[in-house]
């Protein structure tokens, strides 16, 4: 028995001589919804994904991958169709031992700019999530700190006109701390998260951004 509301989805894969996937056809029902094609460099790392509408030559999106000299992923950028308009971008940084030290995720948005002639918008990149990682002298992860983007309502008067719009900003949204014993085993994991802290005033309820404990885990081990 098959419900009338169930939509069949299938994937059809094509491989190259190195057993790398070069194409994926994504079916919905009996038709191809989109086709993904992949390109690789000489060491087998994916450098490009192109997503086409159905089986046509119409490009929906492109994703380009860039690597550092150690073949670690440096940036992953998604573009709208064949244009240079970036939809989102993720950048990675590493220390000299290869540990990731930062992961920056950015998204494209229309940045408002009020002028005498009216409100103008410019497509730009804003921080979605920005996570930084800290390690101890033995290479163990000790801290992760994440800042997240948000739109803050602002007002600006230009001439005789007051504009109300959202201004993209970032604030600390999460922090995770780790501790270890002398054998290198994790002994604690403490997580704090950001939240809107209510503050009742004579003018009504106001909110301020603050951090609070979300998780506090301790680990213990037996003699064995």
Buried (B, 14 or more C-beta within 10 A) or exposed (E): EEEEEEEEEEEEEEEEEEEBBBBBBBBEEEEBEBBBBBEBEEEEBBBEBBBBBBEEEEBBBBBBBEBEEEEEBBBBBBBBBEEEEBBBBBBBBBEEEEBBEEBBBBBBBEBBEBEEEEEEEEEEBBBBBBBBBBBEEEEBBEBBBBBBBBEEEEEBEBEEEEBEBBEBBBEBBBBBBBBBEEEEEBBEBBBBBBBEEEEEEEEEEEEEEEBEEBEEEEEEEEEE
